[in-house]
Amino acid sequence: MTPLPEPPHHRPNTAFRRLRGQLSPSEFAASVRRAAREIGEQVSCDARYIGRVESGAIRCPNYAYERVFRHMFPGRTLNDLGFASRESVRGHGARGPAGPPAPASLPVPGPRPGPEPSGHRGGGTVDIFEESELLRRAFMAGGAAAAAVAAAPRVGAPSRRSGRRVGEAEAAAVEEAVRRIRVLDDRHGADPLYAHTAKPLSAAYALLDAGGYSRSVAERLFAGAGELAISVGWLAHDSGRLPDARSHYAEALATARVSGDAALEAHAFCNTAFLARDAGRPREAVRAAQAAQRVAERLASPRLLSLLALREAGGLAGLTDRGGCERALLRARTLFGRGPCDADPEWMSFFGEAELEGLEAQCWSALGEWKRAVEHAHRAVSLQNPHFTRNIALFTTELATDLVAGGAPDAAAAAAVRALGLLEQVKSSRIRRMLDDTARILRPYGRDETVADFLARHEAAAARPEPAARPEPADRTGLV
């Protein structure tokens, strides 16, 4: 077998390293995320990203990061921050010998699990290079579905004609697609996004099939494609397509096993456990969560182990194993209390104290401990970061369910009204079904004024037709 070529040499970004000063990469990444929130931007910055910038692997940030860095360091240009100009990196200007690889143009494989966008049957080609700029334009225009599509690799000329290699631009494009899909899901829910993800997922695996890339690019492509499969699986899960979700998670798990990526394997098992719990297979949920914990022991991330213990607790609650569930919850809180660290995976940005409280509330609810469930659900809602609109809707709905089961229908209806309002911003079939169940349970209390108000609002919302998805116009690349 021909050995993979050595990864290309990068020129370290010493200017950016000086700006970090005495802060650790993790601390500096946290300051980047805070600055992003100040200007209404959302970036998934972590210690790994900072390391890639300082090593020179990221020669020019995407537009979201550029805005944040300019906010943090007013008056400085990209060059002052140690970056190359966008024109030289994107390939619009002249390139010297040290220029980046040209964009790849590769065949797209046949259909993968999940929906196919109109007009696409797997016979096109992909060309990833300017996806960050295209995605940025679509996102700023406010179209969630359009932004998800723009995160996809672009369709272009056949690779056999170009002879161009897959390189860091393509790996970065896959990683950016994963980040943007997660951001859009947090804000808008899965329903408007899932139908647009078949093409980016197919294109990511087409890049893997192309071969000829360096070892470092190979590692990033395997990890990126696997994480993208998990993200698409989650969109399927949250939009009620559980068999599709199971298929995507299995694909991610296979990718992790082939590449020997323990972090990806732990993530795939984590989501598989969550799916199994929601699908009414608690024993499978426990097994998957325990498998994830065995893999994650190698990763030195207490926060990851905490989340996996919560996944196990959810399965044990479904088995009505109260003692096992309590032990898993205690382990989860102990691990969470050790705090964040550089080894925490980027995808865990949602996992804070609010998520911990919400997952514990679900366990007590499954065990019929309504008072404790309400207490933790209240905390989950109050502690949630406003960015995670979908999670606020989820835990508000969970709170309403626990309140009515605990004998407080008026308070339950008030919470349900708030959740119903949030579902005007978030499209999640999973949360909608939960709220439908709450309405069904509340109907016997319809004489209560608050309950009657919620039931009327819920009925009106159910009768209102969902707006038809506006078809994306085909452009010259063939992307719809």
N, C-alpha and C positions, 0 to 999 in steps of 0.2 A: 504494500500500500504506500502510495506517495505521501511523504510527510507533509503536514501543513506548513506553509511558510511562516516565518517568524512575524510577530505583529510589527507594524510600522513604528518607527521612532517618533515620539512627539516632543516638541519643544515645550518645556514647563512654562506655565504662566506665572512668572515670579511677581508681576505687578498685582495680580489678584491675591496671591499668597500674602503679600505685604498688607493688603487691606484687611485680611482676616485677623492680623495681629496675634494677640495671645489667646484668642478664642479657639476652642477645639472645633474640628469640622462639624460635629453635631451641634454645638452651640451656635456656630455661624449659620448653619442651615436653619436653625430655629429663628434667628434674627431675619433671615431672608423671608421665611414664611410670614413673620409678623409684619414686615414691610409690605408684603404683597397684600395682606388683609387691609392695610391702611389705604391702599389705592383701589381696593375692590378687585384685585387680581387673585388668581388661584394657581399656585405652583406646588408641586409635590417635591420640594427640595429636601434632600437628606444628605448625610455625610458622604455617601457614595458619589452623589452629583458634585459636591464641592471637590472631592478628590479627583474626579474626572476633569473638572475645569482646571484645577491647579496642575495636573499632569500634562495638560495640553490636548487631551483627547477630545474635549469640546472646544473647537477653535472659535466658534461664534454662537452665542446663545440664541434661542428662538425669541420671538417678539415678546412673549409674556415675561420671560426672564429679563430681557433687555429693559423693559419698562420698570421692573422691580429694581434692577441694579442702578438705573438712572435715578430712581427715587431715593435709593440709599446713599448714592454718591453724586449729589447734584453738581452739574457743570462738567462732569467727566464724560468723555466720549468712549465708545467701545475700545478704541485703540489705547486710551488712558487706562482702561481696565485690563489691558493685556490681551484683548481679543483681536482676531483678524477682521477685516471688513467683510460685511455680508456679501458684497459682490464677488470677492475673491473666493469665499467659501462656497457660495452657491453656484459659482461657475459662470456668472454673467460677464465677468471681466477677464483679462488675460491671466493665465496661470503660469507660474514658474514651475520648476521641477518639483517643488515641495507641495504643489496643489493637491487637493483631495482627489480620491478616485471619482471617475465620472459616474453619473447615475446609471444604475443597472436597469436593464429592460429584459424581463424574464417571463416565461410562460406561466400562466395561472393554472393550477390543477383543476380537476373536475369538481363537482359539487361536494360540499362538506355538509355536516349536519346543520340544520337551521334553514331559514328562508333564503331564497335567491331573489335579489332585486330584479325588477322587470328588465328584460332584455339581456340578462347575463346568464350564460350557461357554461361558464368555465373555459371558454376557448380564447380568451383575450390574452393580453400581456400586461405586465406591470412595470411601472417606472417611478420609483420613489426618489424624489430629490427636494422639491419645493413644497412638500406637504405642510411644513410648519407655517409658511406664509399663507397658503390657501386655507388652512384650518383657522388661522387667526382671523382672516377676513370673514369666514363663515360664522365664527363664534361671535365676533363683534357685531355682526348683522342680527344676532339674536335668534338664529335658527338652530335649535338643538339637533334636529335630524340632519340638517345640512352640515353642521359641524362634525357630526359623527362620520358622515360620508367623506368629508374633506380630510378626515384623519386617515382614510384609506390610502394605500399605495395607488399611484396614478397609472392609468392605462396608456401605453405608448407603443413604440416600435419593437419588433421581435429582437430578442437578445442575440440570436445567431448572426444578425446583420451588424449589430453594434460591437460585439466582442467585448463589452465592458464588464468589469468584475463587480461583484457585490462587496461593498465596503462599509465604512463607518456611517456614511450618510444613510444607508438603507437600514442599518441596525438602529440608528437614532430615530428614524421615521417610525419603526415599529414601536419603540419605547414611547414615543410621543403620542402615538395613537392610543396606547393603553392608558396613559395619564389622562388624556382628554376625554376618553370614554368614561373613565371613572368620575371625573369632575362633572360631566354632563349628567351622569346617572344620579349623583348626589343631589343635584339641583332640580332635575326634571323627572326622575324615575325611569324605569326600564322600558315602558311600553312604546314611547315614540322613537326609541333608539335601536331596538333589537333587529328590526327588519333591515337595517342598514349595515349590519356588521358581517354578513357573509363574505362580502368582497375583501375587506381588509384582512379577515382571517385566512381566506384562501391565499391571498397575496403573501402574507407573512410566511406561510408554509412553503410557498413557491420559492421564496428566497432561500429557505433552508435546503430545498431540493437542488438548488442551482450549484452548490459547491464552489470550490475555488477560492474561498475566502480565508483570511488568516485565523489563527487559533482564537485570538481575542474577539474578533468579529463573530466567529462561530458560537462562542459562549454567550455573547449578547443576543444573537439571533435565536438560539434555542430558548434562552430565558424569556426573551420578548415574545416569541410565538406562543410559548406555554402560558405566560401571563395574559396574553390576549385571548387565548382559548378560555381561560378562567373568567376573564371579564365578560366575554360573550356568554359563557355559561351562566354567570350571575344574572345577566340581563334576561336570559331565558327563564331562570328560576323566578325572578321577581315579577315577570310578566305571565307567570302561570304555565309555562311550557316545560314541565318537569322532565319529561323524557329527553328533550333536547339538551337541557342543562346537564343531565347525567352523562350524555354522550360527550359534551364538550369537556366536562371535568375528567372523564376517562382519557380523552385525547391529551389533556394537559399532563395527567399522571404518566401516560406513556412517554411523552416528551421528556419529562423529568427523569424517568428511569433510563431512557436512552442516553441522555446527556450527563447523568450522574449528578444532577442538580438537587441537593437536599432541600434548599429553600423553596424551590418550585414544587417539589414533592410534598412538603409539609403544607404548602398553600392549597394544593389540589385536594389533599386529604381533608383539610379544614373545611373547604367548601362542600366536599362530598358528605361530610358529617352533618353540616347544616341542612343540606338538601334532603338527606335521609330522614332527619327529624321532621321536616315539614311534610314529607311524603308519607309519614306514618310508619316509618321503619326504625324505631328507636334503637333496636339492637345493632343494626348496621351503623347507626350514628355513633354509638359507643365504640364499635370496632374501628371505624375510620378515625375518630378522634384520638384513640389510643395509638393507632399506627402513626398518626401525625406527630404525636408527642415523642414517640421513639425516634423519629427522624429529626425532630427539632432539637433534641438534646445536643446535637452536634453544632448548633447555630449560636449558642450563647446569648439568646434573647429571652429574658424573663417575661417580657410583655407578650411575645408570641406564645410561650408556654402557658401564660395566663389565659389567653383567648382559647387555646386548645383545651384547657381544663374546663372552660365554660361550655365548649362544644360537647365535651363528655358529660358534663352535668346536665345539659339539655336532653341528651339521650337517656340518661339514668332517670331523669324526672318522667320521661315518657314511659319508662318501664315501672314507674311508681316505686323505684328504689330510693326511698327518702334518705337513708343513711349514706349510701354511695353518692347521692347528689350533694348532700351537705358537705361531705369530705372533699368532693371536687370543687365546690364553691369556695371552701376555705383555702384550698390550694391555689385557686385562681386569684383570690384577694391577696394572699401572701406574695405570690409572684408579681402581681401588679404593683404592690407596694415597694418593690425594689427599683421602680422607676424606669424611664426610657434609657436606651443606650445606642451606640453606633451600630450595633448588630441588628437592630429592629428593622424588619423589611419595610420598604417604601409603601407597599400596599396597605399597611396597617395604620395609615394616617387617620382613619375613622375611629380607631380603637382608643378611646379615652375613658374617663370616669363615667360619662353618660352611657356609653355602650356597655360597660361593665354592669351598671345598675339595670339597664334595660334587659340584658340577657339573664340576669339573676331574677328579675321580675317574671320573665317567661317561665323560668324553672318553678317558682313558687305557684304560679298560675296553673301549671301542669299538675302540680301536687295538690291543688285545691286549697292552698293557703292564701285566701284572698286578701286578708289584711296586709300580710307581708308583701304580696304582689303589688298592691296599690302603693305601698310605701316606696318600693324601689322604682315603680313606673313613674311616680311623681318626680323622683330625683332624676330619672333618665330624661324626662322632658325639660326640666328646669336647667340641667347642666349642659344640654346639647348645644354645640356650636351652630349659630344661625345658618352657616353654609350648608349644613347637612339637612336640607329641607325634607328629603324623603324620610330620614330617620326620625325627625320631629313628628311627622305624620304617623309613622309606624308606632312610636311609643305613646303618642296621644291616643291612638286607636286602642293600643294594648291597655292603657289606663282606663279607657271607657269600658272595655270588656270586663276588666277586673272589678271596677266599681259596681257594675250592674250585678255581677255574680256575687259580690259582697253585700248586696242589699241596699245600694244607694243609687236608685235609678235616676233621680234628678241630677245628681252630680255626674253620673255616667253620660246622660244626655248632653249636658253642657260640654263635657270633654269631646263627645262625638261631634257636636256642632263645630268645634275648633278643628277637629280632624277633617271634617267634610270641607271646610274652607281651604285647608292645606292641599286637599286633593284637586283643587282647581289649578294648583301650580305643579303638582306632581302626578304623573300617570304611572300607577303601580297596580296591576291587577291583584296582586297578593294583598295589599293593604285594602283595596276596594272590597275584596271578598270578606276580609275581617270586619270591615265596617258594616257590610250587609248582614253578617251574623249578629253584630251588636244590635242593629235595628230590629231584627227578628226577635231577639230576646227582650227588647224593650217594648214591643207592641202591647203586651198585657198591661203595661203601665201608662197607656195612652191618655188617660184622663189627667195626668200631671201636665201642667202647662209647658214646662221645659221639655218634657218627653215629646209632647204633641208637636212642639215647634221643630224639634229635630226630625221627627218622622215625616213631617210635611216637607222639610228641606231635602231630606234623603230621597223621598219619592219624586220630588221635582228634579233632583239631580239625575236619578235613574231614568226618568222619562226623557231627559234632554239628550238628543243624539250626539255622539262623539263627533267632533269635526273630522271630516275626511282628510286623510294625509295628503298634503299637496305634493304631487309628483315633482321630483327634481328634474329640471330640464337637462337633457343630454347635452354635453359639450363636445368639442372636437376630439376629446380623448376617448369618448365612449363611456365615461363615468356617468351614472344616472343618479 
